[in-house]
């Protein structure tokens, strides 16, 4: 779901119709707290799994940066 949808009145009305006790979380909270917290958990879990592995190899077949520079 696109996070920007969270702050729209149509979404709040829809969620309120589904559950009148539901308190909608703001886009700012989702963007600034919840998503970064989930990213940290996923990163930590991935590092924990990789720490138990040996002979890891990383390959990269080019690409570009957000600034549209080739790598």
PyMOL Python script that loads the backbone (N, CA, C, O; Angstrom):
from pymol import cmd

cmd.read_pdbstr("""\
ATOM      1  N   UNK A   1       0.844  -1.172   0.000  1.00  0.00           N
ATOM      2  CA  UNK A   1       0.000   0.000   0.000  1.00  0.00           C
ATOM      3  C   UNK A   1       0.894   1.242   0.000  1.00  0.00           C
ATOM      4  O   UNK A   1       1.918   1.278   0.683  1.00  0.00           O
ATOM      5  N   UNK A   2       0.511   2.228  -0.747  1.00  0.00           N
ATOM      6  CA  UNK A   2       1.255   3.479  -0.800  1.00  0.00           C
ATOM      7  C   UNK A   2       1.059   4.211   0.528  1.00  0.00           C
ATOM      8  O   UNK A   2      -0.080   4.454   0.926  1.00  0.00           O
ATOM      9  N   UNK A   3       2.156   4.572   1.231  1.00  0.00           N
ATOM     10  CA  UNK A   3       1.998   5.239   2.532  1.00  0.00           C
ATOM     11  C   UNK A   3       1.207   6.532   2.478  1.00  0.00           C
ATOM     12  O   UNK A   3       0.539   6.871   3.455  1.00  0.00           O
ATOM     13  N   UNK A   4       1.256   7.265   1.378  1.00  0.00           N
ATOM     14  CA  UNK A   4       0.531   8.538   1.287  1.00  0.00           C
ATOM     15  C   UNK A   4      -0.981   8.342   1.400  1.00  0.00           C
ATOM     16  O   UNK A   4      -1.695   9.286   1.739  1.00  0.00           O
ATOM     17  N   UNK A   5      -1.474   7.159   1.129  1.00  0.00           N
ATOM     18  CA  UNK A   5      -2.899   6.867   1.234  1.00  0.00           C
ATOM     19  C   UNK A   5      -3.393   6.976   2.679  1.00  0.00           C
ATOM     20  O   UNK A   5      -4.567   7.252   2.924  1.00  0.00           O
ATOM     21  N   UNK A   6      -2.501   6.760   3.611  1.00  0.00           N
ATOM     22  CA  UNK A   6      -2.847   6.736   5.033  1.00  0.00           C
ATOM     23  C   UNK A   6      -3.480   8.036   5.510  1.00  0.00           C
ATOM     24  O   UNK A   6      -4.398   8.004   6.330  1.00  0.00           O
ATOM     25  N   UNK A   7      -3.016   9.165   5.022  1.00  0.00           N
ATOM     26  CA  UNK A   7      -3.526  10.464   5.497  1.00  0.00           C
ATOM     27  C   UNK A   7      -4.762  10.953   4.751  1.00  0.00           C
ATOM     28  O   UNK A   7      -5.286  12.020   5.069  1.00  0.00           O
ATOM     29  N   UNK A   8      -5.229  10.213   3.788  1.00  0.00           N
ATOM     30  CA  UNK A   8      -6.406  10.651   3.026  1.00  0.00           C
ATOM     31  C   UNK A   8      -7.688  10.341   3.791  1.00  0.00           C
ATOM     32  O   UNK A   8      -7.813   9.308   4.450  1.00  0.00           O
ATOM     33  N   UNK A   9      -8.630  11.265   3.682  1.00  0.00           N
ATOM     34  CA  UNK A   9      -9.905  11.110   4.388  1.00  0.00           C
ATOM     35  C   UNK A   9     -10.655   9.856   3.950  1.00  0.00           C
ATOM     36  O   UNK A   9     -11.318   9.216   4.767  1.00  0.00           O
ATOM     37  N   UNK A  10     -10.559   9.500   2.676  1.00  0.00           N
ATOM     38  CA  UNK A  10     -11.275   8.314   2.198  1.00  0.00           C
ATOM     39  C   UNK A  10     -10.765   7.049   2.905  1.00  0.00           C
ATOM     40  O   UNK A  10     -11.537   6.138   3.204  1.00  0.00           O
ATOM     41  N   UNK A  11      -9.448   7.011   3.167  1.00  0.00           N
ATOM     42  CA  UNK A  11      -8.878   5.855   3.878  1.00  0.00           C
ATOM     43  C   UNK A  11      -9.357   5.834   5.328  1.00  0.00           C
ATOM     44  O   UNK A  11      -9.747   4.789   5.848  1.00  0.00           O
ATOM     45  N   UNK A  12      -9.323   6.986   5.966  1.00  0.00           N
ATOM     46  CA  UNK A  12      -9.749   7.069   7.367  1.00  0.00           C
ATOM     47  C   UNK A  12     -11.226   6.694   7.499  1.00  0.00           C
ATOM     48  O   UNK A  12     -11.613   6.011   8.446  1.00  0.00           O
ATOM     49  N   UNK A  13     -12.049   7.144   6.544  1.00  0.00           N
ATOM     50  CA  UNK A  13     -13.469   6.793   6.556  1.00  0.00           C
ATOM     51  C   UNK A  13     -13.659   5.302   6.349  1.00  0.00           C
ATOM     52  O   UNK A  13     -14.447   4.666   7.050  1.00  0.00           O
ATOM     53  N   UNK A  14     -12.935   4.744   5.387  1.00  0.00           N
ATOM     54  CA  UNK A  14     -13.006   3.308   5.108  1.00  0.00           C
ATOM     55  C   UNK A  14     -12.639   2.499   6.348  1.00  0.00           C
ATOM     56  O   UNK A  14     -13.363   1.580   6.731  1.00  0.00           O
ATOM     57  N   UNK A  15     -11.515   2.842   6.976  1.00  0.00           N
ATOM     58  CA  UNK A  15     -11.072   2.111   8.162  1.00  0.00           C
ATOM     59  C   UNK A  15     -12.050   2.314   9.324  1.00  0.00           C
ATOM     60  O   UNK A  15     -12.293   1.391  10.102  1.00  0.00           O
ATOM     61  N   UNK A  16     -12.604   3.509   9.437  1.00  0.00           N
ATOM     62  CA  UNK A  16     -13.593   3.772  10.489  1.00  0.00           C
ATOM     63  C   UNK A  16     -14.862   2.954  10.293  1.00  0.00           C
ATOM     64  O   UNK A  16     -15.494   2.540  11.265  1.00  0.00           O
ATOM     65  N   UNK A  17     -15.236   2.721   9.039  1.00  0.00           N
ATOM     66  CA  UNK A  17     -16.402   1.884   8.754  1.00  0.00           C
ATOM     67  C   UNK A  17     -16.130   0.418   9.089  1.00  0.00           C
ATOM     68  O   UNK A  17     -17.023  -0.301   9.538  1.00  0.00           O
ATOM     69  N   UNK A  18     -14.902  -0.013   8.870  1.00  0.00           N
ATOM     70  CA  UNK A  18     -14.544  -1.400   9.190  1.00  0.00           C
ATOM     71  C   UNK A  18     -14.497  -1.630  10.702  1.00  0.00           C
ATOM     72  O   UNK A  18     -14.955  -2.653  11.213  1.00  0.00           O
ATOM     73  N   UNK A  19     -13.925  -0.641  11.398  1.00  0.00           N
ATOM     74  CA  UNK A  19     -13.786  -0.764  12.841  1.00  0.00           C
ATOM     75  C   UNK A  19     -13.850   0.632  13.461  1.00  0.00           C
ATOM     76  O   UNK A  19     -12.865   1.370  13.409  1.00  0.00           O
ATOM     77  N   UNK A  20     -14.978   1.003  14.040  1.00  0.00           N
ATOM     78  CA  UNK A  20     -15.129   2.349  14.604  1.00  0.00           C
ATOM     79  C   UNK A  20     -14.125   2.668  15.717  1.00  0.00           C
ATOM     80  O   UNK A  20     -13.878   3.842  15.996  1.00  0.00           O
ATOM     81  N   UNK A  21     -13.549   1.662  16.348  1.00  0.00           N
ATOM     82  CA  UNK A  21     -12.575   1.892  17.427  1.00  0.00           C
ATOM     83  C   UNK A  21     -11.153   2.083  16.893  1.00  0.00           C
ATOM     84  O   UNK A  21     -10.248   2.419  17.656  1.00  0.00           O
ATOM     85  N   UNK A  22     -10.952   1.872  15.592  1.00  0.00           N
ATOM     86  CA  UNK A  22      -9.619   1.982  14.998  1.00  0.00           C
ATOM     87  C   UNK A  22      -9.135   3.427  15.009  1.00  0.00           C
ATOM     88  O   UNK A  22      -9.846   4.326  14.559  1.00  0.00           O
ATOM     89  N   UNK A  23      -7.947   3.647  15.514  1.00  0.00           N
ATOM     90  CA  UNK A  23      -7.322   4.964  15.498  1.00  0.00           C
ATOM     91  C   UNK A  23      -6.250   4.945  14.414  1.00  0.00           C
ATOM     92  O   UNK A  23      -5.236   4.261  14.551  1.00  0.00           O
ATOM     93  N   UNK A  24      -6.471   5.686  13.351  1.00  0.00           N
ATOM     94  CA  UNK A  24      -5.553   5.690  12.216  1.00  0.00           C
ATOM     95  C   UNK A  24      -4.184   6.232  12.617  1.00  0.00           C
ATOM     96  O   UNK A  24      -4.075   7.231  13.328  1.00  0.00           O
ATOM     97  N   UNK A  25      -3.153   5.552  12.147  1.00  0.00           N
ATOM     98  CA  UNK A  25      -1.783   5.989  12.360  1.00  0.00           C
ATOM     99  C   UNK A  25      -1.440   7.003  11.277  1.00  0.00           C
ATOM    100  O   UNK A  25      -1.778   6.809  10.110  1.00  0.00           O
ATOM    101  N   UNK A  26      -0.771   8.077  11.662  1.00  0.00           N
ATOM    102  CA  UNK A  26      -0.451   9.131  10.693  1.00  0.00           C
ATOM    103  C   UNK A  26       0.681   8.693   9.768  1.00  0.00           C
ATOM    104  O   UNK A  26       1.484   7.822  10.102  1.00  0.00           O
ATOM    105  N   UNK A  27       0.719   9.318   8.607  1.00  0.00           N
ATOM    106  CA  UNK A  27       1.793   9.059   7.651  1.00  0.00           C
ATOM    107  C   UNK A  27       3.143   9.378   8.280  1.00  0.00           C
ATOM    108  O   UNK A  27       4.109   8.643   8.078  1.00  0.00           O
ATOM    109  N   UNK A  28       3.218  10.452   9.030  1.00  0.00           N
ATOM    110  CA  UNK A  28       4.486  10.841   9.666  1.00  0.00           C
ATOM    111  C   UNK A  28       4.981   9.743  10.597  1.00  0.00           C
ATOM    112  O   UNK A  28       6.172   9.434  10.596  1.00  0.00           O
ATOM    113  N   UNK A  29       4.105   9.154  11.382  1.00  0.00           N
ATOM    114  CA  UNK A  29       4.503   8.071  12.289  1.00  0.00           C
ATOM    115  C   UNK A  29       4.962   6.850  11.500  1.00  0.00           C
ATOM    116  O   UNK A  29       5.971   6.230  11.838  1.00  0.00           O
ATOM    117  N   UNK A  30       4.230   6.509  10.459  1.00  0.00           N
ATOM    118  CA  UNK A  30       4.596   5.353   9.642  1.00  0.00           C
ATOM    119  C   UNK A  30       5.938   5.589   8.966  1.00  0.00           C
ATOM    120  O   UNK A  30       6.820   4.730   9.001  1.00  0.00           O
ATOM    121  N   UNK A  31       6.090   6.764   8.346  1.00  0.00           N
ATOM    122  CA  UNK A  31       7.301   7.082   7.593  1.00  0.00           C
ATOM    123  C   UNK A  31       8.518   7.263   8.492  1.00  0.00           C
ATOM    124  O   UNK A  31       9.607   6.800   8.154  1.00  0.00           O
ATOM    125  N   UNK A  32       8.348   7.931   9.634  1.00  0.00           N
ATOM    126  CA  UNK A  32       9.491   8.295  10.468  1.00  0.00           C
ATOM    127  C   UNK A  32       9.817   7.295  11.568  1.00  0.00           C
ATOM    128  O   UNK A  32      10.938   7.282  12.078  1.00  0.00           O
ATOM    129  N   UNK A  33       8.852   6.454  11.942  1.00  0.00           N
ATOM    130  CA  UNK A  33       9.091   5.519  13.050  1.00  0.00           C
ATOM    131  C   UNK A  33       8.907   4.058  12.670  1.00  0.00           C
ATOM    132  O   UNK A  33       9.814   3.247  12.854  1.00  0.00           O
ATOM    133  N   UNK A  34       7.731   3.718  12.136  1.00  0.00           N
ATOM    134  CA  UNK A  34       7.411   2.306  11.921  1.00  0.00           C
ATOM    135  C   UNK A  34       8.234   1.666  10.803  1.00  0.00           C
ATOM    136  O   UNK A  34       8.773   0.574  10.983  1.00  0.00           O
ATOM    137  N   UNK A  35       8.337   2.336   9.649  1.00  0.00           N
ATOM    138  CA  UNK A  35       9.108   1.761   8.544  1.00  0.00           C
ATOM    139  C   UNK A  35      10.591   1.655   8.910  1.00  0.00           C
ATOM    140  O   UNK A  35      11.176   0.593   8.699  1.00  0.00           O
ATOM    141  N   UNK A  36      11.231   2.709   9.450  1.00  0.00           N
ATOM    142  CA  UNK A  36      12.641   2.561   9.835  1.00  0.00           C
ATOM    143  C   UNK A  36      12.862   1.474  10.898  1.00  0.00           C
ATOM    144  O   UNK A  36      13.882   0.785  10.873  1.00  0.00           O
ATOM    145  N   UNK A  37      11.933   1.321  11.812  1.00  0.00           N
ATOM    146  CA  UNK A  37      12.068   0.270  12.827  1.00  0.00           C
ATOM    147  C   UNK A  37      12.014  -1.114  12.185  1.00  0.00           C
ATOM    148  O   UNK A  37      12.776  -2.005  12.558  1.00  0.00           O
ATOM    149  N   UNK A  38      11.114  -1.291  11.220  1.00  0.00           N
ATOM    150  CA  UNK A  38      11.012  -2.584  10.532  1.00  0.00           C
ATOM    151  C   UNK A  38      12.254  -2.847   9.689  1.00  0.00           C
ATOM    152  O   UNK A  38      12.729  -3.981   9.629  1.00  0.00           O
ATOM    153  N   UNK A  39      12.783  -1.816   9.040  1.00  0.00           N
ATOM    154  CA  UNK A  39      14.019  -1.963   8.259  1.00  0.00           C
ATOM    155  C   UNK A  39      15.152  -2.419   9.176  1.00  0.00           C
ATOM    156  O   UNK A  39      15.938  -3.290   8.802  1.00  0.00           O
ATOM    157  N   UNK A  40      15.242  -1.840  10.367  1.00  0.00           N
ATOM    158  CA  UNK A  40      16.295  -2.222  11.309  1.00  0.00           C
ATOM    159  C   UNK A  40      16.166  -3.679  11.734  1.00  0.00           C
ATOM    160  O   UNK A  40      17.173  -4.375  11.863  1.00  0.00           O
ATOM    161  N   UNK A  41      14.953  -4.145  11.952  1.00  0.00           N
ATOM    162  CA  UNK A  41      14.730  -5.548  12.336  1.00  0.00           C
ATOM    163  C   UNK A  41      15.147  -6.487  11.206  1.00  0.00           C
ATOM    164  O   UNK A  41      15.828  -7.484  11.442  1.00  0.00           O
ATOM    165  N   UNK A  42      14.743  -6.170   9.992  1.00  0.00           N
ATOM    166  CA  UNK A  42      15.085  -7.021   8.841  1.00  0.00           C
ATOM    167  C   UNK A  42      16.593  -7.036   8.635  1.00  0.00           C
ATOM    168  O   UNK A  42      17.172  -8.091   8.375  1.00  0.00           O
ATOM    169  N   UNK A  43      17.232  -5.882   8.748  1.00  0.00           N
ATOM    170  CA  UNK A  43      18.686  -5.798   8.582  1.00  0.00           C
ATOM    171  C   UNK A  43      19.395  -6.626   9.648  1.00  0.00           C
ATOM    172  O   UNK A  43      20.313  -7.387   9.343  1.00  0.00           O
ATOM    173  N   UNK A  44      18.969  -6.475  10.888  1.00  0.00           N
ATOM    174  CA  UNK A  44      19.576  -7.236  11.989  1.00  0.00           C
ATOM    175  C   UNK A  44      19.427  -8.734  11.766  1.00  0.00           C
ATOM    176  O   UNK A  44      20.380  -9.490  11.951  1.00  0.00           O
ATOM    177  N   UNK A  45      18.233  -9.165  11.368  1.00  0.00           N
ATOM    178  CA  UNK A  45      17.995 -10.593  11.128  1.00  0.00           C
ATOM    179  C   UNK A  45      18.853 -11.116   9.983  1.00  0.00           C
ATOM    180  O   UNK A  45      19.382 -12.225  10.059  1.00  0.00           O
ATOM    181  N   UNK A  46      18.995 -10.321   8.918  1.00  0.00           N
ATOM    182  CA  UNK A  46      19.820 -10.738   7.781  1.00  0.00           C
ATOM    183  C   UNK A  46      21.283 -10.865   8.199  1.00  0.00           C
ATOM    184  O   UNK A  46      21.960 -11.815   7.807  1.00  0.00           O
ATOM    185  N   UNK A  47      21.768  -9.921   8.984  1.00  0.00           N
ATOM    186  CA  UNK A  47      23.149  -9.976   9.459  1.00  0.00           C
ATOM    187  C   UNK A  47      23.353 -11.185  10.359  1.00  0.00           C
ATOM    188  O   UNK A  47      24.381 -11.856  10.267  1.00  0.00           O
ATOM    189  N   UNK A  48      22.399 -11.472  11.221  1.00  0.00           N
ATOM    190  CA  UNK A  48      22.507 -12.653  12.092  1.00  0.00           C
ATOM    191  C   UNK A  48      22.598 -13.941  11.282  1.00  0.00           C
ATOM    192  O   UNK A  48      23.383 -14.828  11.618  1.00  0.00           O
ATOM    193  N   UNK A  49      21.809 -14.052  10.226  1.00  0.00           N
ATOM    194  CA  UNK A  49      21.857 -15.246   9.371  1.00  0.00           C
ATOM    195  C   UNK A  49      23.211 -15.326   8.666  1.00  0.00           C
ATOM    196  O   UNK A  49      23.831 -16.389   8.632  1.00  0.00           O
ATOM    197  N   UNK A  50      23.666 -14.217   8.108  1.00  0.00           N
ATOM    198  CA  UNK A  50      24.923 -14.211   7.362  1.00  0.00           C
ATOM    199  C   UNK A  50      26.138 -14.463   8.242  1.00  0.00           C
ATOM    200  O   UNK A  50      27.136 -15.009   7.770  1.00  0.00           O
ATOM    201  N   UNK A  51      26.074 -14.074   9.513  1.00  0.00           N
ATOM    202  CA  UNK A  51      27.198 -14.320  10.430  1.00  0.00           C
ATOM    203  C   UNK A  51      27.472 -15.807  10.600  1.00  0.00           C
ATOM    204  O   UNK A  51      28.597 -16.201  10.908  1.00  0.00           O
ATOM    205  N   UNK A  52      26.465 -16.624  10.405  1.00  0.00           N
ATOM    206  CA  UNK A  52      26.632 -18.065  10.564  1.00  0.00           C
ATOM    207  C   UNK A  52      27.085 -18.771   9.299  1.00  0.00           C
ATOM    208  O   UNK A  52      27.235 -19.993   9.294  1.00  0.00           O
ATOM    209  N   UNK A  53      27.305 -18.029   8.236  1.00  0.00           N
ATOM    210  CA  UNK A  53      27.704 -18.617   6.955  1.00  0.00           C
ATOM    211  C   UNK A  53      29.188 -18.391   6.700  1.00  0.00           C
ATOM    212  O   UNK A  53      29.797 -17.474   7.252  1.00  0.00           O
ATOM    213  N   UNK A  54      29.758 -19.245   5.855  1.00  0.00           N
ATOM    214  CA  UNK A  54      31.163 -19.132   5.498  1.00  0.00           C
ATOM    215  C   UNK A  54      31.290 -19.029   3.987  1.00  0.00           C
ATOM    216  O   UNK A  54      30.393 -19.442   3.253  1.00  0.00           O
ATOM    217  N   UNK A  55      32.410 -18.476   3.523  1.00  0.00           N
ATOM    218  CA  UNK A  55      32.708 -18.368   2.099  1.00  0.00           C
ATOM    219  C   UNK A  55      31.610 -17.639   1.322  1.00  0.00           C
ATOM    220  O   UNK A  55      31.170 -18.100   0.268  1.00  0.00           O
ATOM    221  N   UNK A  56      31.188 -16.526   1.842  1.00  0.00           N
ATOM    222  CA  UNK A  56      30.169 -15.732   1.157  1.00  0.00           C
ATOM    223  C   UNK A  56      30.790 -15.001  -0.028  1.00  0.00           C
ATOM    224  O   UNK A  56      31.920 -14.522   0.058  1.00  0.00           O
ATOM    225  N   UNK A  57      30.066 -14.917  -1.115  1.00  0.00           N
ATOM    226  CA  UNK A  57      30.515 -14.203  -2.305  1.00  0.00           C
ATOM    227  C   UNK A  57      29.434 -13.218  -2.707  1.00  0.00           C
ATOM    228  O   UNK A  57      28.248 -13.547  -2.708  1.00  0.00           O
ATOM    229  N   UNK A  58      29.845 -12.030  -3.042  1.00  0.00           N
ATOM    230  CA  UNK A  58      28.924 -10.997  -3.497  1.00  0.00           C
ATOM    231  C   UNK A  58      29.277 -10.650  -4.929  1.00  0.00           C
ATOM    232  O   UNK A  58      30.428 -10.331  -5.231  1.00  0.00           O
ATOM    233  N   UNK A  59      28.296 -10.712  -5.809  1.00  0.00           N
ATOM    234  CA  UNK A  59      28.530 -10.311  -7.195  1.00  0.00           C
ATOM    235  C   UNK A  59      27.639  -9.125  -7.512  1.00  0.00           C
ATOM    236  O   UNK A  59      26.579  -8.931  -6.916  1.00  0.00           O
ATOM    237  N   UNK A  60      28.105  -8.341  -8.469  1.00  0.00           N
ATOM    238  CA  UNK A  60      27.360  -7.143  -8.849  1.00  0.00           C
ATOM    239  C   UNK A  60      27.533  -6.946 -10.335  1.00  0.00           C
ATOM    240  O   UNK A  60      28.656  -6.948 -10.838  1.00  0.00           O
ATOM    241  N   UNK A  61      26.436  -6.777 -11.044  1.00  0.00           N
ATOM    242  CA  UNK A  61      26.477  -6.672 -12.493  1.00  0.00           C
ATOM    243  C   UNK A  61      26.091  -5.277 -12.963  1.00  0.00           C
ATOM    244  O   UNK A  61      25.289  -5.124 -13.884  1.00  0.00           O
ATOM    245  N   UNK A  62      26.656  -4.275 -12.335  1.00  0.00           N
ATOM    246  CA  UNK A  62      26.405  -2.903 -12.750  1.00  0.00           C
ATOM    247  C   UNK A  62      25.074  -2.367 -12.277  1.00  0.00           C
ATOM    248  O   UNK A  62      24.322  -3.043 -11.574  1.00  0.00           O
ATOM    249  N   UNK A  63      24.804  -1.169 -12.667  1.00  0.00           N
ATOM    250  CA  UNK A  63      23.569  -0.510 -12.273  1.00  0.00           C
ATOM    251  C   UNK A  63      23.782   0.991 -12.296  1.00  0.00           C
ATOM    252  O   UNK A  63      24.712   1.485 -12.935  1.00  0.00           O
ATOM    253  N   UNK A  64      22.931   1.707 -11.608  1.00  0.00           N
ATOM    254  CA  UNK A  64      23.097   3.156 -11.530  1.00  0.00           C
ATOM    255  C   UNK A  64      22.653   3.629 -10.160  1.00  0.00           C
ATOM    256  O   UNK A  64      21.872   2.976  -9.469  1.00  0.00           O
ATOM    257  N   UNK A  65      23.181   4.790  -9.792  1.00  0.00           N
ATOM    258  CA  UNK A  65      22.832   5.384  -8.507  1.00  0.00           C
ATOM    259  C   UNK A  65      21.533   6.164  -8.649  1.00  0.00           C
ATOM    260  O   UNK A  65      21.004   6.303  -9.752  1.00  0.00           O
ATOM    261  N   UNK A  66      21.030   6.661  -7.557  1.00  0.00           N
ATOM    262  CA  UNK A  66      19.819   7.499  -7.616  1.00  0.00           C
ATOM    263  C   UNK A  66      20.070   8.774  -8.400  1.00  0.00           C
ATOM    264  O   UNK A  66      19.141   9.387  -8.925  1.00  0.00           O
ATOM    265  N   UNK A  67      21.348   9.171  -8.477  1.00  0.00           N
ATOM    266  CA  UNK A  67      21.707  10.353  -9.251  1.00  0.00           C
ATOM    267  C   UNK A  67      21.914  10.039 -10.728  1.00  0.00           C
ATOM    268  O   UNK A  67      22.418  10.874 -11.479  1.00  0.00           O
ATOM    269  N   UNK A  68      21.525   8.836 -11.145  1.00  0.00           N
ATOM    270  CA  UNK A  68      21.607   8.400 -12.542  1.00  0.00           C
ATOM    271  C   UNK A  68      23.047   8.277 -13.036  1.00  0.00           C
ATOM    272  O   UNK A  68      23.316   8.473 -14.222  1.00  0.00           O
ATOM    273  N   UNK A  69      23.973   7.953 -12.132  1.00  0.00           N
ATOM    274  CA  UNK A  69      25.361   7.717 -12.523  1.00  0.00           C
ATOM    275  C   UNK A  69      25.588   6.218 -12.628  1.00  0.00           C
ATOM    276  O   UNK A  69      25.190   5.458 -11.745  1.00  0.00           O
ATOM    277  N   UNK A  70      26.224   5.799 -13.704  1.00  0.00           N
ATOM    278  CA  UNK A  70      26.483   4.373 -13.914  1.00  0.00           C
ATOM    279  C   UNK A  70      27.534   3.874 -12.926  1.00  0.00           C
ATOM    280  O   UNK A  70      28.453   4.598 -12.543  1.00  0.00           O
ATOM    281  N   UNK A  71      27.368   2.622 -12.530  1.00  0.00           N
ATOM    282  CA  UNK A  71      28.332   1.958 -11.647  1.00  0.00           C
ATOM    283  C   UNK A  71      28.863   0.760 -12.396  1.00  0.00           C
ATOM    284  O   UNK A  71      29.698   0.024 -11.871  1.00  0.00           O
TER     285      UNK A  71
END
""", "prot")
cmd.dss("prot")
cmd.show_as("cartoon", "prot")
cmd.util.cbc("prot")
cmd.orient("prot")
